[in-house]
Amino acid sequence: MKYFRKGGYILALVLFLIFTVGPFIWTFILSVTPDYSMFSPDSNLLPDKIIWDNYRELFSGGQRGARFFTGMFNSLRAAAITLVIGIPVALMSAYALGRMQFRGRKAIKNILLITMVIPVMATIIPLYRMFADARLLDNIFWLSVVYVSSYLPLAVWLISNYFATIPKELEEAALIDGCGRTATFFRIMIPLSAPIILSISLIMFLNTWSQFQIPLILASSMETKPMAIVVSEFVTKDTIQYGLVAAAGMIALIPPALAALVFRKYLVSGMMKGSVKG
């Protein structure tokens, strides 16, 4: 029984690696495979010749490379604006819902839960009409505001649940010592909530980095297109440059991978702390 259980764990681990790491390995292989070898009828898993032409094209400063790195810069700008706006708003809203008692508090929390399940496509057309009428299309700042509105329900819910678990005695002691509610918020609540704040920040960054549907409708100019839209345009009605798309995907993977590696321990601990109390 012991060896059977151990074998089951190993099999589960192997399957996990195949389904998670496998696609990235396959994408890298495609990015260094010549087109003729990719479509050869007797093609093997590994190419008979490795080329770096797709990476050279992206880094050569040509039109496609320039468009790709402009898209990456736009994605970074959108992620930065989203964090700068979203995290403070989420913290203040979560503090009010988690620590203050007022009429309608529970109703607001229940409404937050409902908004989490509303699909993007149910609101994107009305948003487009509003943006078009207000002349806000192709604007990274207002695009980031839309991102913030879509992330806030989950962020506020998790952070407010964690705030509710912090002993009230700490806050009351600070108030007795003469600290105002604002000072108490920054001196006690924020430091104690650092793991979940970093976790929510990482989630916002990763989701903003990979956004496709929202900017597809609200950001159509080259000055505002994010990286995901630019890469999708490497696929045309006449040709699909699989190697170039794969190379762009591998490069685009670097920023979120670095962020996830640096803050990986906060991702799990923060989510767990935010879900301890409903």
C-alpha positions in Angstrom: 0.0 0.0 0.0 2.8 2.4 0.8 4.5 1.9 -2.5 1.2 2.1 -4.3 0.6 5.5 -2.7 4.1 6.7 -3.5 3.7 5.6 -7.1 0.4 7.5 -7.2 2.1 10.7 -6.0 4.9 10.4 -8.5 2.4 9.8 -11.3 0.3 12.8 -10.3 3.5 14.9 -10.2 4.5 13.7 -13.7 1.1 14.5 -15.1 1.2 17.9 -13.4 4.6 18.7 -15.0 3.4 17.6 -18.4 0.3 19.8 -18.4 2.0 22.8 -16.8 5.6 22.9 -18.0 4.9 20.9 -21.2 3.2 23.8 -23.1 6.1 26.2 -22.4 8.7 23.6 -23.6 6.7 23.0 -26.7 6.4 26.8 -27.4 10.1 27.2 -27.1 10.7 24.3 -29.5 8.3 25.9 -32.0 10.2 29.3 -31.6 13.5 27.7 -32.8 12.1 25.4 -35.4 12.4 26.3 -39.1 9.0 26.6 -40.9 9.9 23.9 -43.4 10.6 21.5 -40.6 7.5 22.5 -38.7 5.2 21.5 -41.6 7.2 18.6 -42.8 5.1 15.3 -43.0 7.8 13.4 -41.2 8.5 16.0 -38.5 9.8 14.9 -35.2 9.3 16.3 -31.7 12.7 18.0 -31.8 13.8 20.0 -34.9 16.7 18.7 -37.0 18.0 22.3 -37.1 17.7 25.0 -34.5 17.3 28.6 -35.7 17.1 31.9 -33.8 15.7 33.9 -36.7 12.4 34.6 -34.9 14.2 36.1 -31.9 16.5 38.1 -34.2 13.5 39.5 -36.0 12.0 40.7 -32.7 15.2 42.3 -31.4 16.4 43.6 -34.8 14.5 46.9 -34.5 12.3 46.1 -37.4 8.6 46.9 -37.7 7.3 43.8 -36.0 9.9 44.0 -33.2 9.1 47.6 -32.6 5.4 46.9 -32.4 6.0 44.0 -30.1 8.1 45.9 -27.6 5.8 48.9 -27.8 3.0 46.5 -26.8 5.0 45.2 -23.9 5.7 48.8 -22.7 1.9 49.5 -23.0 1.2 46.4 -20.9 3.7 47.5 -18.2 2.2 51.0 -18.2 -1.3 49.7 -17.8 -0.2 47.3 -15.0 1.6 50.1 -13.2 -1.4 52.4 -13.4 -3.8 49.6 -12.3 -1.7 48.9 -9.2 -1.3 52.6 -8.3 -5.0 53.2 -8.4 -6.4 49.7 -7.5 -4.4 48.9 -4.4 -5.1 52.1 -2.4 -8.8 52.0 -3.3 -9.0 48.3 -2.4 -7.3 48.9 1.0 -9.5 51.8 2.0 -12.7 50.1 0.8 -11.7 46.8 2.6 -10.9 48.7 5.8 -14.4 50.2 5.8 -16.1 46.9 5.1 -13.8 44.9 7.5 -13.5 47.1 10.5 -16.4 49.6 10.5 -20.0 49.0 11.3 -22.6 50.8 9.2 -26.0 50.2 7.6 -25.8 48.3 4.4 -22.4 46.8 5.1 -23.4 43.2 4.5 -25.4 44.1 1.4 -22.4 45.7 -0.1 -20.3 42.6 0.5 -22.9 40.4 -1.0 -23.1 42.7 -4.1 -19.3 42.4 -4.4 -19.7 38.6 -4.6 -22.4 39.0 -7.3 -20.2 41.3 -9.5 -17.4 38.7 -9.5 -19.4 36.3 -11.6 -20.5 38.9 -14.3 -18.7 37.9 -17.5 -16.6 40.6 -19.3 -18.6 40.3 -22.5 -21.8 41.2 -20.7 -20.4 44.7 -20.0 -17.8 45.4 -22.7 -20.3 46.7 -25.3 -21.9 49.3 -22.9 -18.4 50.2 -21.8 -17.4 50.8 -25.5 -20.4 53.0 -26.0 -19.6 55.0 -22.9 -16.0 55.4 -23.8 -16.8 56.4 -27.4 -19.3 59.0 -26.3 -16.8 60.4 -23.7 -13.9 60.2 -26.2 -11.9 58.0 -23.8 -11.0 55.2 -26.3 -7.3 54.5 -26.9 -6.3 55.9 -23.5 -4.2 53.7 -21.3 -5.2 55.5 -18.1 -9.0 55.0 -18.6 -8.3 51.4 -19.9 -6.5 50.8 -16.6 -9.5 52.2 -14.7 -11.6 49.5 -16.3 -9.1 46.9 -15.2 -9.3 48.3 -11.6 -13.1 48.1 -11.6 -12.9 44.4 -12.7 -10.3 43.5 -10.0 -11.7 45.5 -7.1 -14.5 43.1 -6.0 -12.1 40.2 -5.4 -9.4 42.4 -3.9 -11.8 44.2 -1.5 -13.4 40.9 -0.5 -10.1 39.1 0.3 -8.5 42.1 2.1 -11.7 42.9 4.1 -11.9 39.3 5.3 -8.3 39.6 6.5 -8.8 42.9 8.2 -11.7 41.4 10.1 -9.4 38.8 11.6 -6.9 41.4 13.1 -7.6 41.7 16.9 -9.6 44.8 17.7 -7.5 45.4 20.8 -4.5 46.5 18.6 -6.6 49.1 16.9 -8.3 50.2 20.2 -4.9 50.5 21.9 -3.6 52.7 19.1 -6.7 54.9 19.3 -6.3 55.2 23.1 -2.6 56.3 22.6 -3.8 59.2 20.6 -3.4 57.8 17.1 -6.3 58.8 14.8 -8.0 56.2 12.7 -6.0 57.2 9.6 -2.7 56.8 11.5 -3.8 53.5 12.9 -4.7 52.3 9.4 -1.1 53.0 8.2 0.8 52.0 11.4 -1.1 48.8 12.2 -3.4 47.5 9.4 -1.1 48.0 6.5 2.1 46.3 8.0 0.1 43.4 9.2 -1.5 43.0 5.8 1.6 43.1 3.8 1.4 39.4 2.5 -2.1 39.7 1.2 -1.4 43.2 -0.3 1.5 41.7 -2.2 -0.6 38.8 -3.2 -3.4 41.0 -4.6 -0.8 43.2 -6.3 0.7 40.2 -8.1 -2.7 38.9 -9.2 -3.6 42.4 -10.6 -0.3 42.5 -12.4 -0.6 39.1 -13.9 -4.2 39.6 -15.0 -3.4 43.0 -16.5 -0.4 41.7 -18.3 -2.5 39.0 -20.1 -5.6 41.1 -20.8 -7.0 40.5 -24.3 -10.8 41.0 -24.5 -11.0 44.4 -22.9 -8.2 46.2 -24.8 -9.3 44.5 -28.0 -12.5 46.7 -27.8 -11.2 49.8 -26.0 -7.6 50.1 -27.3 -7.2 49.8 -31.0 -4.4 52.2 -31.8 -0.8 51.2 -31.9 0.0 53.7 -29.1 -2.2 51.8 -26.6 -2.4 48.2 -27.8 -1.0 45.8 -25.2 1.3 43.0 -25.9 -1.3 40.3 -26.2 -3.1 42.2 -29.0 0.1 42.9 -30.9 1.1 39.2 -30.8 -2.3 38.1 -32.0 -1.8 40.4 -35.1 1.1 38.2 -36.1 -1.6 35.8 -37.3 -3.2 37.1 -40.5 -5.8 35.7 -42.9 -3.1 34.6 -45.3 -0.3 33.3 -43.0 0.3 32.2 -39.5 3.9 32.6 -38.3 3.9 30.0 -35.6 7.6 30.5 -34.9 7.4 34.2 -34.5 4.3 34.0 -32.3 6.0 31.4 -30.1 9.1 33.5 -29.8 7.0 36.5 -28.8 5.2 34.4 -26.3 8.5 33.3 -24.7 9.8 36.8 -24.4 6.4 38.1 -23.1 6.6 35.4 -20.4 9.7 36.9 -18.8 8.1 39.8 -16.7 5.2 37.8 -15.2 7.5 34.8 -14.6 10.0 37.1 -12.7 7.2 38.7 -10.7 5.7 35.3 -9.8 9.1 33.9 -8.7 10.0 36.9 -6.6 6.6 37.1 -4.8 5.6 33.4 -5.0 5.5 32.9 -1.3 3.1 35.8 -0.9 0.7 34.5 -3.5 -0.4 31.4 -1.6 -0.1 32.9 2.0 -2.0 36.0 1.0 -4.9 34.2 -0.6 -5.1 31.9 2.4 -5.2 34.8 4.8 -7.8 36.5 2.8 -10.2 33.6 2.7 -10.1 32.7 6.4 -13.4 34.6 7.2 -16.4 35.4 5.1 
